Amino acid sequence: MVKIIGILGDIGSGKSLVANQFGCPVFNADKEVTEIYKKNKYCYKKLRDKLPKYIKSYPIDKIEITKAILANKFNIKKIVSIVHPILRKKMMYFLKKNKKRKIVVLDIPLLIENNLNKKKDILVFVESKRKQINKRLKIRKNYNKKIIEILRKLQKKLSYKKKLSTYIIKNDFRLLTIRKRVKFIKNRILNERNSS
């Protein structure tokens, strides 16, 4: 039976970096959403119908999405209501495809908020200092402080996510340290599996 690991943490805390160190299939929601914007005509038509003032081109331009979110905070809920069901289907396909694996990782920012996790899933919380996070966010290509604030409001409190998690990884953004911590957690999970 495959073990599902869900990665939790703040925006820019290094969740994807941690997820990739497990050395097993990773479902990266951000990459999948980019793919949906590029290739899913159904999504484009739905978004264009709901947000005609902003969504005008196919493939969907992320700048148009950004403008829609900045113009009205309720627009993000409209976007999520269209994109999320498509993303959920992709995740279900990913889990089905990898059901014979020992471990798979879900790197989904709104994992808890959208009830995408199951009770038996193993949650790993990535903890980073806000100062380091902000420093890293500022060097991102499409950095926009307002967008980050809006996205953070969609998420449950970090203290709540931390409490839900089985494991906590303190991320100092040093690859060697992260690898060691992930290896320790992975071994624990695999050993639990063998002893159960």
N, C-alpha and C positions, 0 to 999 in steps of 0.2 A: 504493500500500500504506500503510495507516494506521500511524502511529508511536505506540506505547504508552509512556506515561510513568508510572512508578510512584513515588509519593511516600513516602519513608521518614523516620523521625525519632522522637523520644521523644513520649510522651503529653503534649499541651499545648505542643508545640514550634511550632505554627502550620502544620501540614501542610495543613489545609483552606484556610487563608488563602492559602497559596502555590498550591495546586491551582487555586483559583478565579481566580488572576491570569493563567492561561494563555489564558483566553478561548476555551476549547473544551469539549466535553462532559466532565463529570467524574462518575465513579462513586464516590459517597461511601458507604462501607460503613456508617458510623454511622447515616446517614439511612435507608439500606436496612433495617438491622436494626430500627430503630424502626418502620418500615413493616411488616416481617414480624410484629413483636409485635402491631401493631394489627389486621392484616388476614388473617393466615395461620392458619386454623383447624387445619390439619394440624400446624403447628409447636406450637400451643397444646396439642393432644391429646398429642403426643409428650412435651412438657415436663411436662405434668401427670402422665403415666404414670411418667416417670422421677423427678420431684420432687413427689410428691403432697402432701407436707407444706407446700410453699411456693407452688406454682403452682395457684391456685384460681379465678382470674377471667379472663374473655375479654371484650374484648381484654386481652392480658397486661399486667399492671401492672409497670413497671420496678422498683418498690419490692419486689415479690415476688422478682424476679430478684436484686436486691441482697441481700436477706435470705438467699436460698439460697446465694449466693457467700460471704457472711460466715460462715454457719453451718458450712460445710465447704469447704475449698479444692479438693476433688475435684469439687465440683458444677459448677465453671466448665468442666471438661473435658466433663462430660455436656451442658451447655448448648451448648458449641462444636460437639460432635459432631452435634447436631440442627440448629442454626442454620446452620452452615457450608455443608453441601451445598445448602441453599436459596439462600444468598447467592451461591454459586458459579454456580448456574443463572441467577440474576439478572445476574451479571457477564457470563456468556456471551451472554445476550440483548442486553445493553448493547453489547458489542463487535460483535455481528452487526449490530445496528441502526445502528451508527456506522462500519461498515467502509469507507465511502467518504470519511470525514473525513481530513484530513491528520494531525491529532494528537488523541488522547484521553488523559485522565488517570485513573489509578486511585489513589484516596485510601482505602487499605485498611490499617488498623493491623497486621494479621498477614499482609501480602502475602507476605513471604519465608517466614515460619514455616509457612504453609499451602500453600506451593508454587504460588501463584496467578500468579507471573510467569514469563515465558518468557525464554530466554537473550538474545534480541535486543531485549528491552524496555530502555528507557532509564531508569535509576534516578537519582532526585534526592534527596539527603539534606538535610533541613532541620535545621540546627544552631542551637541556642539555649542561652543560659546557664541552668543549672539553677535559679538564683535567680529569674530572670524567669519561668521555666516554673511554678515553685511558686506564685509570686505570682498568676499568671494562673489556675492551677487552683483556688486558694482562692476565687476569685470566681464560679466556675461554680455553677450552680443546685443540682446534685445532688452537690456535692463530698464525697468520702469518701476520706480518706487511705488506709485499709486496702484499699479496692477498687483504688485507683491502684497500690498496692504489689503486689497480687495480679496485676493486669493486666501490670505491668512484668515480673513473673517469667515470664510466658508468652512474652515477646519475647526475641529474640536480642540479644546485646550491641550497643550503639550503635556501638562501634568496628568491629565486623564489618559492620554495615549501611553504615557510612561507607566502608569499604574496597571494598564491592561497587558503590558508586555512581559514575556517570560524572560527575555534577555535585554540588557542595555549595553550598547557599545559607545564608549566615550570616544568621539572622533576628534583627533588632534590634527587631521589631514596629513598624517605621515603614513605612506602606503605600507611600510613594514609593520607598524603598530597595528593598523587595521587588519592586515593579513593574519597576524598572530591571533587577534581577538576573534576574527571570523573562523579561523581554523579550530579554535577552542570550542566555539559554539557548535560548529558543524559536527565535530567529534562527539560532543554531548548528545546531539540530536540523533546521530547514527547509532550510538551505543544504547540510547533509550529504546530505539527501534528494535535493536537486537535482543534486548533483555525483556521486551514486552511480549 
